[in-house]
Amino acid sequence: MKEIKDITELHIGMTIADKKSQFPMKVVGIFCSRYPKLDNDKDVVYADFEGNEGDVFEYSINEIYIEDGKQ
């Protein structure tokens, strides 16, 4: 389990998990708000899992962590 300090640590295809459910998912989208200043509260990570037929999940970086060895 690796905590995320900044959204720039993530990339598409990386395996993450929700801190509450600890369910692993793949990053499928990243919204990074960098103008006019760095603001992690407005950054959004979109994640999905294999077989999901619904919408993707939306997280702030404070709600997720990077799965060890699955970067």
Secondary structure, 3 states (H helix, E strand, C coil): CEECCCHHHCCCCCEEEECCCCCEEEEEEEECCCCCCCCHHHCEEEEECCCCCCCCEEECHHHEEECCCCC
